[in-house]
Structure formats: C-alpha cells, structure tokens
Amino acid sequence: MQISVQKTSQLKPKPDQGKLGFGTNFTDHMFNMDYNPDQGWHNPRIEPYAPLSLDPATMVLHYGQGIFEGMKAYRTEQDNLQLFRPMENFRRMNYSAQKLCMPQIDEAFALKALKQLLAVEKDWVPQEPGTSLYIRPTMIATDPFLGVKASQTYRFFIILSPVGAYYAEGFNPIKIMVTRDHVRAVRGGVGDTKTLGNYAASLLAGEKAHTAGYTQVLWLDGVEQQYVEEVGAMNIFFVIDNEVITPALSGSILPGITRKSVLQLAEHWGIKAIERKIKIDEIVQAHQSGQLTEIFGAGTAAVISPVGELKYEDKILKIGEGKVGPVSQKLFDAIINIQYGRSEDTLNWIEQVHG
Ligand SMILES: *Cc1c(COP(=O)(O)O)cnc(C)c1O
C-alpha cells in the first residue's frame, strides 16, 4: 500500500522544550487509515493533524470498542532519531485488537507508516535531556450504529506529542496505595489489553488515592484480592533478598514492554529475576524481616519509577529511606542509555528512523 502525504501549509509554533509536560502538545501531521470488510485496510495517508468528525452514534463512543498503544521516539546526541522495540507495540496492539473483535493490522506496514510520519515530523522530536516524542497509535470502531456487536468499519490513526523529561528534578520515589474497594481487571477480562474502558474504570480508585496523598494505586487481583498485579499504568517489581520479582502475567496484567526489558536485562546481568504470583502479605512480611529492599514500577512514560512508600490497610511500608535503590538505578540508566543511543544496542532493541 502506498502512503499518500498531504502537508499542512500552516506549521504550528514549537512549544518551549523546558515546559513540555505530558500529552498537551500535538504535532502538525497525523497518520490515518480506514478499514471495511470489502477493502480491508485502505487509504493510508499522512495529513494535517485535525479533529475527527464522527457521527454521534459512532460505536466507539458508546461501547468502548477501541484500543491504543504508547511508545516514544528519542533524539540521540548524534542527532539520530530512534525507536525502542516498536514491533513489540504493534504486536501487542494486534493482541488487543483480537480480544476486542477488531481487525488485525500489518505490523511491518504500521512501523513503516510510523517511520514515514516521524520523517515528516522530525523537527518535533525534542533534544533537551530526558525529553522525547510520545507516539499514540489508536484504533476505533466507526460504524454509526447502536446495537451491541462488533463494528464493521474502523479507523487507525497515529498522533505524536512532544513530552518533557519525567524526572526533571531527579528521580523521585513515589508513594503508592493498595486498594481493596476497587479492582482493575479480572481473569478472563481485558486487563491484558490497552483498551479504553480499563482506564476509565481505574479513575475513581486513582482519585481516592490522590486524595489520600498517594500517586498511584497498587492493584490486587480481582478474584481473591490477595495477589499483587500492577501499579497505575506500570508493571511492578520487588527486590527481595537480592532477587527481582514481578507478578507473572495472569491474563489480567498488561504485558509491558518495559517489564519484559527489565526481565531480559536482569537475566543478561546474571541477576535472578522471577515471574510468579506474589501475595501482598508476602510483601509485608519481607518488609518486616528487612529482606524487601526495593519496589519499582516499569512503563514507557517513566521507564523506572522507584517506590518510597506503600500503604496497605493500616500499614505503611517505607522503602529505601526515600532514596533510589541500586537495582532501580542500574535498570533506569541501562534502559535510557539504550533509548538515547548512549550505549551499544547489544540486545537489538533499537529501530533507527531515517529522516
Ligand atoms: C501501558 C501499560 C503498562 C506498561 O507497558 P509498557 O509497554 O512498558 O509501556 C503497564 N500497565 C498498564 C495498565 C498499561 O496500560
């Protein structure tokens, strides 16, 4: 399929790189393509960034049949643009699509379209330390129809947003809180996909945590409410007795690409890294016995997010005296050095973008 390109005649002013924040500025162009059962995916195009015009009956607006991905493009010190494991994102998007009765995309074509869009928008990739261009591939159901069934037609689009350094004032340990009033996902559900409703369903618990002075919710499993699942929109890791432990993918946990990278790096370094079920009570006990030395979240936005405090019922666990632990620091440095091209890509995680 040939991607058509229509450029805008009015470029937006670029935002101040020191004040980017997250997800508020969008670039000049976007990628769009459409799906119907007769033509499959068709009309791939790069065109000016613009609002979508949707019939009020459009199915995604009513039943949430929509999925997305999140990844970043990085500018290296040599002024090259690069992506971190992008095929993993498109593969996961197809996994989400299949679970939501949505059509598959051609993963290699999606990467080609993304690279072409990035070549058009290369000046939007910021260069200040820690900044990047956030990439949001999205697929939505577009039939104007109010019956509950899978849509026949879909739109796939990619938008881009320059984002600031997550740790502009240094690596700050976050405070997290276990909730028992809410669950994020259940066995057999869609917790392992990046689908719209999962995020809407997490808002109330998130707001309650904020009110209580915590940054994120630590979710327990939806059935027994005993096993740790993940934190906010990150996977969770514990360092207990010098072993790195993360909950095994249970079907209700999002299979993070940062999570996978952490496990692969730990293995590469000869650190014992284990995926298994882990009870919240085990965490409390490991803290009491002094064996729990670090907790950290892992996700594209922050890469590694050290946890300095964990609240569970009436217990408050302080971890690492407000400092960043050595495993968290080593993982953070290793991953960002690969992403920004400062260390050799020995694990083959980098995809170059040629402007
Ligand atoms: C996206 C996401 C993650 C992290 O995945 P990455 O691929 O590492 O960015 C973890 N949990 C949830 C719920 C997510 O949406």
PDBQT file of the ligand as one rigid body, heavy atoms in Angstrom, charges set to zero:
ROOT
HETATM    1  C1  LIG A 401       0.976   0.563  29.031  1.00  0.00    +0.000 C 
HETATM    2  C2  LIG A 401       0.793  -0.052  30.356  1.00  0.00    +0.000 A 
HETATM    3  C3  LIG A 401       1.845  -0.635  31.095  1.00  0.00    +0.000 A 
HETATM    4  C4  LIG A 401       3.297  -0.521  30.670  1.00  0.00    +0.000 C 
HETATM    5  O1  LIG A 401       3.584  -1.036  29.423  1.00  0.00    +0.000 OA
HETATM    6  P1  LIG A 401       4.887  -0.541  28.634  1.00  0.00    +0.000 P 
HETATM    7  O2  LIG A 401       4.826  -1.315  27.370  1.00  0.00    +0.000 OA
HETATM    8  O3  LIG A 401       6.054  -0.891  29.459  1.00  0.00    +0.000 OA
HETATM    9  O4  LIG A 401       4.751   0.925  28.452  1.00  0.00    +0.000 OA
HETATM   10  C5  LIG A 401       1.542  -1.291  32.269  1.00  0.00    +0.000 A 
HETATM   11  N1  LIG A 401       0.278  -1.341  32.739  1.00  0.00    +0.000 NA
HETATM   12  C6  LIG A 401      -0.755  -0.779  32.084  1.00  0.00    +0.000 A 
HETATM   13  C7  LIG A 401      -2.120  -0.885  32.638  1.00  0.00    +0.000 C 
HETATM   14  C8  LIG A 401      -0.528  -0.105  30.882  1.00  0.00    +0.000 A 
HETATM   15  O5  LIG A 401      -1.547   0.472  30.249  1.00  0.00    +0.000 OA
ENDROOT
TORSDOF 0
